[in-house]
Amino acid sequence: MSPLPATIPALVRTRVRAAVRRRPRLTPEEAADRALLLRLCSLLLQYPDRELATARPVLTATVEALPPSPAAEQLTAFTGWLTGQEPDAWERHYVEMFDLRRRSSLYLTYYLHGDTRRRGMALLTLAQCYRAAGWDTDGGELPDHLPVVLEFAALAGPGGGEAPLRRHRRGLELIHRALTDSDSPYRHVLGALLTLLPPATEADRAAVAQLVAEGPPGEEVGLDPYGDGEFAPRDAFVPPPPAPPTRVPPAPTSRTEGPR
């Protein structure tokens, strides 16, 4: 899109750009396909407990039956990896990627607000948004946990339902970058999700670069918000975030080794 003349008021320029980026209204079939993609992303980003492991053949078949799209291609790449994983190796990889690394934590408000009081208000606002839409979570996870946000988006639709995803797009970009840097197959699930959102702007890319360099906001001056070693070499140990891990998997057995 060519730059708009500087003589046009800033508010008008902003609304024109927003209109250009706004997706056209979906048909009922397209809306259903989109909801299914979001729900699949939600399921595939949940902790791989016994129930989810048992459902792998159904998940794989559902992904294979999706209409062709960039998101379907990404999910197919992930389920291709998933099919060959032993459950305990899958569990260990999940915990390593999402519970032991702040840069790829699935709690979205952390990237926007860090461990500050503003994050508590953001969590409350998100919970109120769910209740206002008539949706009551089971309380097993915080309202900003990405699988929860995705389930809400699938249920409530592209408008208000996907608003939290759009609001936290920069955090999603950072998670995708961290998973890509770690060569984790979960990068495909985040990649699928990002194809469903409006394209990143230059401001988005600049904000993500700043987030990578400085970490999220913090109320304590002089402390590294991510903790020592977060941006150290790929295989370096990264301390867990202050929040408890999503779940603790069974102790690994000697039969398999999880992917590194």
Phi and psi in degrees as GROMACS dihedral restraints (atoms count N, CA, C in turn):
[ dihedral_restraints ]
;  ai    aj    ak    al  type     phi  dphi    fc
    3     4     5     6     1   -73.9    20    10
    4     5     6     7     1   151.7    20    10
    6     7     8     9     1   -60.5    20    10
    7     8     9    10     1   143.1    20    10
    9    10    11    12     1   -80.4    20    10
   10    11    12    13     1   146.1    20    10
   12    13    14    15     1   -56.0    20    10
   13    14    15    16     1   142.9    20    10
   15    16    17    18     1   -67.1    20    10
   16    17    18    19     1   -18.0    20    10
   18    19    20    21     1   -72.6    20    10
   19    20    21    22     1   -17.8    20    10
   21    22    23    24     1   -75.4    20    10
   22    23    24    25     1   130.3    20    10
   24    25    26    27     1   -53.4    20    10
   25    26    27    28     1   147.5    20    10
   27    28    29    30     1   -58.0    20    10
   28    29    30    31     1   -40.3    20    10
   30    31    32    33     1   -63.2    20    10
   31    32    33    34     1   -40.2    20    10
   33    34    35    36     1   -66.3    20    10
   34    35    36    37     1   -42.7    20    10
   36    37    38    39     1   -60.2    20    10
   37    38    39    40     1   -41.4    20    10
   39    40    41    42     1   -62.5    20    10
   40    41    42    43     1   -42.4    20    10
   42    43    44    45     1   -70.2    20    10
   43    44    45    46     1   -34.9    20    10
   45    46    47    48     1   -64.6    20    10
   46    47    48    49     1   -45.7    20    10
   48    49    50    51     1   -61.7    20    10
   49    50    51    52     1   -40.7    20    10
   51    52    53    54     1   -63.3    20    10
   52    53    54    55     1   -39.2    20    10
   54    55    56    57     1   -66.3    20    10
   55    56    57    58     1   -37.3    20    10
   57    58    59    60     1   -65.1    20    10
   58    59    60    61     1   -38.0    20    10
   60    61    62    63     1   -81.8    20    10
   61    62    63    64     1   -16.2    20    10
   63    64    65    66     1   -69.2    20    10
   64    65    66    67     1   134.9    20    10
   66    67    68    69     1   -73.3    20    10
   67    68    69    70     1   145.8    20    10
   69    70    71    72     1   -65.3    20    10
   70    71    72    73     1   158.3    20    10
   72    73    74    75     1   -61.7    20    10
   73    74    75    76     1   135.9    20    10
   75    76    77    78     1   -86.4    20    10
   76    77    78    79     1   148.0    20    10
   78    79    80    81     1   -74.1    20    10
   79    80    81    82     1   163.4    20    10
   81    82    83    84     1   -56.0    20    10
   82    83    84    85     1   -38.3    20    10
   84    85    86    87     1   -67.1    20    10
   85    86    87    88     1   -42.6    20    10
   87    88    89    90     1   -65.3    20    10
   88    89    90    91     1   -39.5    20    10
   90    91    92    93     1   -63.5    20    10
   91    92    93    94     1   -39.9    20    10
   93    94    95    96     1   -66.0    20    10
   94    95    96    97     1   -41.2    20    10
   96    97    98    99     1   -63.6    20    10
   97    98    99   100     1   -40.6    20    10
   99   100   101   102     1   -65.6    20    10
  100   101   102   103     1   -43.4    20    10
  102   103   104   105     1   -60.8    20    10
  103   104   105   106     1   -39.0    20    10
  105   106   107   108     1   -65.2    20    10
  106   107   108   109     1   -41.3    20    10
  108   109   110   111     1   -61.5    20    10
  109   110   111   112     1   -43.9    20    10
  111   112   113   114     1   -64.7    20    10
  112   113   114   115     1   -41.0    20    10
  114   115   116   117     1   -67.1    20    10
  115   116   117   118     1   -36.9    20    10
  117   118   119   120     1   -64.1    20    10
  118   119   120   121     1   -43.3    20    10
  120   121   122   123     1   -59.9    20    10
  121   122   123   124     1   -41.2    20    10
  123   124   125   126     1   -60.9    20    10
  124   125   126   127     1   -47.4    20    10
  126   127   128   129     1   -63.7    20    10
  127   128   129   130     1   -43.3    20    10
  129   130   131   132     1   -72.2    20    10
  130   131   132   133     1   -16.3    20    10
  132   133   134   135     1   -98.8    20    10
  133   134   135   136     1     3.2    20    10
  135   136   137   138     1   -82.4    20    10
  136   137   138   139     1   160.0    20    10
  138   139   140   141     1   -59.1    20    10
  139   140   141   142     1   132.0    20    10
  141   142   143   144     1   -78.3    20    10
  142   143   144   145     1    75.1    20    10
  144   145   146   147     1   -78.8    20    10
  145   146   147   148     1  -176.0    20    10
  147   148   149   150     1   -60.6    20    10
  148   149   150   151     1   -40.6    20    10
  150   151   152   153     1   -62.8    20    10
  151   152   153   154     1   -44.0    20    10
  153   154   155   156     1   -68.3    20    10
  154   155   156   157     1   -38.7    20    10
  156   157   158   159     1   -62.5    20    10
  157   158   159   160     1   -39.2    20    10
  159   160   161   162     1   -65.8    20    10
  160   161   162   163     1   -29.1    20    10
  162   163   164   165     1   -85.1    20    10
  163   164   165   166     1     3.8    20    10
  165   166   167   168     1   -55.6    20    10
  166   167   168   169     1   -44.4    20    10
  168   169   170   171     1   -60.9    20    10
  169   170   171   172     1   -38.1    20    10
  171   172   173   174     1   -68.4    20    10
  172   173   174   175     1   -43.3    20    10
  174   175   176   177     1   -61.8    20    10
  175   176   177   178     1   -44.5    20    10
  177   178   179   180     1   -63.2    20    10
  178   179   180   181     1   -44.1    20    10
  180   181   182   183     1   -64.3    20    10
  181   182   183   184     1   -37.7    20    10
  183   184   185   186     1   -65.4    20    10
  184   185   186   187     1   -42.5    20    10
  186   187   188   189     1   -64.2    20    10
  187   188   189   190     1   -41.7    20    10
  189   190   191   192     1   -64.5    20    10
  190   191   192   193     1   -26.1    20    10
  192   193   194   195     1   -88.3    20    10
  193   194   195   196     1    -1.4    20    10
  195   196   197   198     1   -66.4    20    10
  196   197   198   199     1   147.7    20    10
  198   199   200   201     1   -61.4    20    10
  199   200   201   202     1   148.0    20    10
  201   202   203   204     1   -58.4    20    10
  202   203   204   205     1   133.1    20    10
  204   205   206   207     1  -168.7    20    10
  205   206   207   208     1   161.8    20    10
  207   208   209   210     1   -58.0    20    10
  208   209   210   211     1   -38.0    20    10
  210   211   212   213     1   -65.1    20    10
  211   212   213   214     1   -43.6    20    10
  213   214   215   216     1   -62.5    20    10
  214   215   216   217     1   -38.1    20    10
  216   217   218   219     1   -62.9    20    10
  217   218   219   220     1   -41.5    20    10
  219   220   221   222     1   -65.7    20    10
  220   221   222   223     1   -43.9    20    10
  222   223   224   225     1   -66.8    20    10
  223   224   225   226     1   -33.1    20    10
  225   226   227   228     1   -64.3    20    10
  226   227   228   229     1   -39.2    20    10
  228   229   230   231     1   -62.5    20    10
  229   230   231   232     1   -39.5    20    10
  231   232   233   234     1   -69.1    20    10
  232   233   234   235     1   -47.7    20    10
  234   235   236   237     1   -66.6    20    10
  235   236   237   238     1   -26.5    20    10
  237   238   239   240     1   -61.7    20    10
  238   239   240   241     1   -40.4    20    10
  240   241   242   243     1   -69.8    20    10
  241   242   243   244     1   -42.1    20    10
  243   244   245   246     1   -62.2    20    10
  244   245   246   247     1   -35.9    20    10
  246   247   248   249     1   -58.8    20    10
  247   248   249   250     1   -33.5    20    10
  249   250   251   252     1   -92.8    20    10
  250   251   252   253     1     7.1    20    10
  252   253   254   255     1   -94.4    20    10
  253   254   255   256     1   137.1    20    10
  255   256   257   258     1   -73.0    20    10
  256   257   258   259     1   145.1    20    10
  258   259   260   261     1   -54.9    20    10
  259   260   261   262     1   -41.4    20    10
  261   262   263   264     1   -69.9    20    10
  262   263   264   265     1   -34.1    20    10
  264   265   266   267     1   -67.5    20    10
  265   266   267   268     1   -38.9    20    10
  267   268   269   270     1   -62.8    20    10
  268   269   270   271     1   -44.3    20    10
  270   271   272   273     1   -60.0    20    10
  271   272   273   274     1   -46.7    20    10
  273   274   275   276     1   -63.4    20    10
  274   275   276   277     1   -40.3    20    10
  276   277   278   279     1   -65.5    20    10
  277   278   279   280     1   -40.8    20    10
  279   280   281   282     1   -59.7    20    10
  280   281   282   283     1   -49.1    20    10
  282   283   284   285     1   -62.8    20    10
  283   284   285   286     1   -41.6    20    10
  285   286   287   288     1   -62.0    20    10
  286   287   288   289     1   -41.8    20    10
  288   289   290   291     1   -76.2    20    10
  289   290   291   292     1   -41.8    20    10
  291   292   293   294     1  -109.9    20    10
  292   293   294   295     1   -22.2    20    10
  294   295   296   297     1  -102.0    20    10
  295   296   297   298     1   -27.1    20    10
  297   298   299   300     1  -105.5    20    10
  298   299   300   301     1     3.4    20    10
  300   301   302   303     1  -133.3    20    10
  301   302   303   304     1   118.4    20    10
  303   304   305   306     1   -67.6    20    10
  304   305   306   307     1   -32.0    20    10
  306   307   308   309     1   -66.4    20    10
  307   308   309   310     1   -20.2    20    10
  309   310   311   312     1  -123.6    20    10
  310   311   312   313     1    27.8    20    10
  312   313   314   315     1   -64.4    20    10
  313   314   315   316     1   149.7    20    10
  315   316   317   318     1   -93.6    20    10
  316   317   318   319     1     8.4    20    10
  318   319   320   321     1   -94.0    20    10
  319   320   321   322     1   101.8    20    10
  321   322   323   324     1   -67.7    20    10
  322   323   324   325     1   -35.4    20    10
  324   325   326   327     1   -66.8    20    10
  325   326   327   328     1   -18.2    20    10
  327   328   329   330     1   -61.0    20    10
  328   329   330   331     1   -39.8    20    10
  330   331   332   333     1   -70.9    20    10
  331   332   333   334     1   -29.5    20    10
  333   334   335   336     1   -86.4    20    10
  334   335   336   337     1   -35.3    20    10
  336   337   338   339     1  -122.4    20    10
  337   338   339   340     1    -9.9    20    10
  339   340   341   342     1    64.4    20    10
  340   341   342   343     1  -162.1    20    10
  342   343   344   345     1   -90.6    20    10
  343   344   345   346     1    68.2    20    10
  345   346   347   348     1  -123.8    20    10
  346   347   348   349     1   171.9    20    10
  348   349   350   351     1   -66.2    20    10
  349   350   351   352     1   -26.5    20    10
  351   352   353   354     1   -63.1    20    10
  352   353   354   355     1   -29.0    20    10
  354   355   356   357     1   -66.3    20    10
  355   356   357   358     1   -38.6    20    10
  357   358   359   360     1   -60.8    20    10
  358   359   360   361     1   -41.1    20    10
  360   361   362   363     1   -66.4    20    10
  361   362   363   364     1   -38.0    20    10
  363   364   365   366     1   -64.5    20    10
  364   365   366   367     1   -39.3    20    10
  366   367   368   369     1   -64.1    20    10
  367   368   369   370     1   -41.8    20    10
  369   370   371   372     1   -64.0    20    10
  370   371   372   373     1   -43.1    20    10
  372   373   374   375     1   -61.6    20    10
  373   374   375   376     1   -41.0    20    10
  375   376   377   378     1   -65.6    20    10
  376   377   378   379     1   -42.8    20    10
  378   379   380   381     1   -62.4    20    10
  379   380   381   382     1   -39.3    20    10
  381   382   383   384     1   -66.0    20    10
  382   383   384   385     1   -36.1    20    10
  384   385   386   387     1   -61.5    20    10
  385   386   387   388     1   -41.7    20    10
  387   388   389   390     1   -63.2    20    10
  388   389   390   391     1   -46.4    20    10
  390   391   392   393     1   -65.4    20    10
  391   392   393   394     1   -37.8    20    10
  393   394   395   396     1   -63.7    20    10
  394   395   396   397     1   -29.0    20    10
  396   397   398   399     1   -85.4    20    10
  397   398   399   400     1     1.4    20    10
  399   400   401   402     1    81.7    20    10
  400   401   402   403     1    19.6    20    10
  402   403   404   405     1  -113.4    20    10
  403   404   405   406     1   127.8    20    10
  405   406   407   408     1  -116.2    20    10
  406   407   408   409     1   114.7    20    10
  408   409   410   411     1   -71.7    20    10
  409   410   411   412     1   164.6    20    10
  411   412   413   414     1   -80.3    20    10
  412   413   414   415     1    -3.4    20    10
  414   415   416   417     1    79.8    20    10
  415   416   417   418     1     4.2    20    10
  417   418   419   420     1   -76.2    20    10
  418   419   420   421     1   -20.3    20    10
  420   421   422   423     1  -136.2    20    10
  421   422   423   424     1   160.7    20    10
  423   424   425   426     1   -65.2    20    10
  424   425   426   427     1   153.4    20    10
  426   427   428   429     1   -66.7    20    10
  427   428   429   430     1   -15.7    20    10
  429   430   431   432     1   -95.3    20    10
  430   431   432   433     1     4.8    20    10
  432   433   434   435     1   -65.8    20    10
  433   434   435   436     1   127.6    20    10
  435   436   437   438     1   -53.9    20    10
  436   437   438   439     1   -44.1    20    10
  438   439   440   441     1   -58.2    20    10
  439   440   441   442     1   -34.5    20    10
  441   442   443   444     1   -67.7    20    10
  442   443   444   445     1   -45.6    20    10
  444   445   446   447     1   -61.2    20    10
  445   446   447   448     1   -39.4    20    10
  447   448   449   450     1   -67.5    20    10
  448   449   450   451     1   -39.8    20    10
  450   451   452   453     1   -63.8    20    10
  451   452   453   454     1   -41.1    20    10
  453   454   455   456     1   -62.5    20    10
  454   455   456   457     1   -42.8    20    10
  456   457   458   459     1   -60.9    20    10
  457   458   459   460     1   -39.9    20    10
  459   460   461   462     1   -66.4    20    10
  460   461   462   463     1   -37.2    20    10
  462   463   464   465     1   -78.2    20    10
  463   464   465   466     1   -41.3    20    10
  465   466   467   468     1   -91.3    20    10
  466   467   468   469     1   -15.9    20    10
  468   469   470   471     1    99.0    20    10
  469   470   471   472     1   172.9    20    10
  471   472   473   474     1   -63.8    20    10
  472   473   474   475     1   -27.2    20    10
  474   475   476   477     1   -73.1    20    10
  475   476   477   478     1   -99.0    20    10
  477   478   479   480     1   -66.4    20    10
  478   479   480   481     1   -29.3    20    10
  480   481   482   483     1   -64.1    20    10
  481   482   483   484     1   -35.5    20    10
  483   484   485   486     1   -94.2    20    10
  484   485   486   487     1    -1.6    20    10
  486   487   488   489     1   -56.5    20    10
  487   488   489   490     1   -43.4    20    10
  489   490   491   492     1   -61.3    20    10
  490   491   492   493     1   -33.9    20    10
  492   493   494   495     1   -66.1    20    10
  493   494   495   496     1   -44.3    20    10
  495   496   497   498     1   -64.5    20    10
  496   497   498   499     1   -37.3    20    10
  498   499   500   501     1   -65.2    20    10
  499   500   501   502     1   -33.0    20    10
  501   502   503   504     1  -106.8    20    10
  502   503   504   505     1    27.1    20    10
  504   505   506   507     1   -58.2    20    10
  505   506   507   508     1   -39.6    20    10
  507   508   509   510     1   -64.9    20    10
  508   509   510   511     1   -37.7    20    10
  510   511   512   513     1   -64.6    20    10
  511   512   513   514     1   -39.1    20    10
  513   514   515   516     1   -63.4    20    10
  514   515   516   517     1   -39.3    20    10
  516   517   518   519     1   -62.0    20    10
  517   518   519   520     1   -40.6    20    10
  519   520   521   522     1   -66.8    20    10
  520   521   522   523     1   -42.5    20    10
  522   523   524   525     1   -59.8    20    10
  523   524   525   526     1   -45.7    20    10
  525   526   527   528     1   -60.3    20    10
  526   527   528   529     1   -43.0    20    10
  528   529   530   531     1   -63.8    20    10
  529   530   531   532     1   -43.0    20    10
  531   532   533   534     1   -63.7    20    10
  532   533   534   535     1   -41.8    20    10
  534   535   536   537     1   -67.5    20    10
  535   536   537   538     1   -35.8    20    10
  537   538   539   540     1   -66.5    20    10
  538   539   540   541     1   -43.4    20    10
  540   541   542   543     1   -61.0    20    10
  541   542   543   544     1   -33.2    20    10
  543   544   545   546     1   -86.8    20    10
  544   545   546   547     1     0.1    20    10
  546   547   548   549     1    56.1    20    10
  547   548   549   550     1    37.2    20    10
  549   550   551   552     1   -85.5    20    10
  550   551   552   553     1   135.2    20    10
  552   553   554   555     1   -59.4    20    10
  553   554   555   556     1   -19.6    20    10
  555   556   557   558     1   -63.3    20    10
  556   557   558   559     1   -15.2    20    10
  558   559   560   561     1   -59.1    20    10
  559   560   561   562     1   -28.9    20    10
  561   562   563   564     1   -68.8    20    10
  562   563   564   565     1   -34.4    20    10
  564   565   566   567     1   -68.7    20    10
  565   566   567   568     1   -44.4    20    10
  567   568   569   570     1   -65.5    20    10
  568   569   570   571     1   -37.0    20    10
  570   571   572   573     1   -61.9    20    10
  571   572   573   574     1   -40.8    20    10
  573   574   575   576     1   -61.6    20    10
  574   575   576   577     1   -44.1    20    10
  576   577   578   579     1   -62.3    20    10
  577   578   579   580     1   -43.5    20    10
  579   580   581   582     1   -64.8    20    10
  580   581   582   583     1   -28.0    20    10
  582   583   584   585     1   -68.2    20    10
  583   584   585   586     1   -18.7    20    10
  585   586   587   588     1   -88.0    20    10
  586   587   588   589     1    -9.9    20    10
  588   589   590   591     1  -100.5    20    10
  589   590   591   592     1   161.2    20    10
  591   592   593   594     1   -57.8    20    10
  592   593   594   595     1   149.8    20    10
  594   595   596   597     1   -57.7    20    10
  595   596   597   598     1   147.4    20    10
  597   598   599   600     1   -65.8    20    10
  598   599   600   601     1   141.8    20    10
  600   601   602   603     1   -92.1    20    10
  601   602   603   604     1   171.6    20    10
  603   604   605   606     1   -60.7    20    10
  604   605   606   607     1   -37.7    20    10
  606   607   608   609     1   -63.7    20    10
  607   608   609   610     1   -38.8    20    10
  609   610   611   612     1   -60.6    20    10
  610   611   612   613     1   -48.1    20    10
  612   613   614   615     1   -64.2    20    10
  613   614   615   616     1   -38.3    20    10
  615   616   617   618     1   -66.7    20    10
  616   617   618   619     1   -39.5    20    10
  618   619   620   621     1   -67.0    20    10
  619   620   621   622     1   -38.1    20    10
  621   622   623   624     1   -65.0    20    10
  622   623   624   625     1   -41.9    20    10
  624   625   626   627     1   -61.5    20    10
  625   626   627   628     1   -40.2    20    10
  627   628   629   630     1   -67.2    20    10
  628   629   630   631     1   -38.3    20    10
  630   631   632   633     1   -64.1    20    10
  631   632   633   634     1   -40.1    20    10
  633   634   635   636     1   -62.0    20    10
  634   635   636   637     1   -41.5    20    10
  636   637   638   639     1   -76.5    20    10
  637   638   639   640     1   -37.2    20    10
  639   640   641   642     1  -114.2    20    10
  640   641   642   643     1   -17.6    20    10
  642   643   644   645     1    81.4    20    10
  643   644   645   646     1   175.8    20    10
  645   646   647   648     1   -73.8    20    10
  646   647   648   649     1   169.8    20    10
  648   649   650   651     1   -59.5    20    10
  649   650   651   652     1   153.7    20    10
  651   652   653   654     1  -143.2    20    10
  652   653   654   655     1   150.2    20    10
  654   655   656   657     1   -90.7    20    10
  655   656   657   658     1   -13.6    20    10
  657   658   659   660     1  -101.5    20    10
  658   659   660   661     1   112.4    20    10
  660   661   662   663     1   -69.8    20    10
  661   662   663   664     1   136.4    20    10
  663   664   665   666     1    91.0    20    10
  664   665   666   667     1    -3.4    20    10
  666   667   668   669     1  -102.3    20    10
  667   668   669   670     1   138.8    20    10
  669   670   671   672     1   -71.6    20    10
  670   671   672   673     1   115.4    20    10
  672   673   674   675     1   -61.0    20    10
  673   674   675   676     1   -25.8    20    10
  675   676   677   678     1   -90.5    20    10
  676   677   678   679     1   -14.4    20    10
  678   679   680   681     1    91.4    20    10
  679   680   681   682     1   153.9    20    10
  681   682   683   684     1   -58.6    20    10
  682   683   684   685     1   135.8    20    10
  684   685   686   687     1    87.7    20    10
  685   686   687   688     1     2.0    20    10
  687   688   689   690     1   -63.3    20    10
  688   689   690   691     1   -36.9    20    10
  690   691   692   693     1  -108.8    20    10
  691   692   693   694     1    25.9    20    10
  693   694   695   696     1   -75.1    20    10
  694   695   696   697     1   179.7    20    10
  696   697   698   699     1   -52.4    20    10
  697   698   699   700     1   155.7    20    10
  699   700   701   702     1   -51.7    20    10
  700   701   702   703     1   -40.0    20    10
  702   703   704   705     1   -91.5    20    10
  703   704   705   706     1     4.3    20    10
  705   706   707   708     1   -69.5    20    10
  706   707   708   709     1   150.7    20    10
  708   709   710   711     1   -70.2    20    10
  709   710   711   712     1   136.5    20    10
  711   712   713   714     1  -120.0    20    10
  712   713   714   715     1   122.8    20    10
  714   715   716   717     1   -61.6    20    10
  715   716   717   718     1   149.2    20    10
  717   718   719   720     1   -71.7    20    10
  718   719   720   721     1   157.9    20    10
  720   721   722   723     1   -69.1    20    10
  721   722   723   724     1   163.7    20    10
  723   724   725   726     1   -62.9    20    10
  724   725   726   727     1   -30.0    20    10
  726   727   728   729     1   -67.7    20    10
  727   728   729   730     1   147.5    20    10
  729   730   731   732     1   -64.2    20    10
  730   731   732   733     1   152.5    20    10
  732   733   734   735     1   -62.6    20    10
  733   734   735   736     1   158.8    20    10
  735   736   737   738     1   -55.6    20    10
  736   737   738   739     1   -54.2    20    10
  738   739   740   741     1  -155.2    20    10
  739   740   741   742     1   162.6    20    10
  741   742   743   744     1  -108.1    20    10
  742   743   744   745     1   120.5    20    10
  744   745   746   747     1   -75.9    20    10
  745   746   747   748     1   166.3    20    10
  747   748   749   750     1   -61.6    20    10
  748   749   750   751     1   156.4    20    10
  750   751   752   753     1   -60.9    20    10
  751   752   753   754     1   138.6    20    10
  753   754   755   756     1   -63.9    20    10
  754   755   756   757     1   147.2    20    10
  756   757   758   759     1   -97.4    20    10
  757   758   759   760     1   173.8    20    10
  759   760   761   762     1   -84.0    20    10
  760   761   762   763     1    -0.3    20    10
  762   763   764   765     1   -76.0    20    10
  763   764   765   766     1   -36.3    20    10
  765   766   767   768     1  -135.0    20    10
  766   767   768   769     1   163.4    20    10
  768   769   770   771     1  -122.9    20    10
  769   770   771   772     1   134.3    20    10
  771   772   773   774     1   -70.1    20    10
  772   773   774   775     1   157.0    20    10
  774   775   776   777     1   -63.8    20    10
  775   776   777   778     1   147.4    20    10
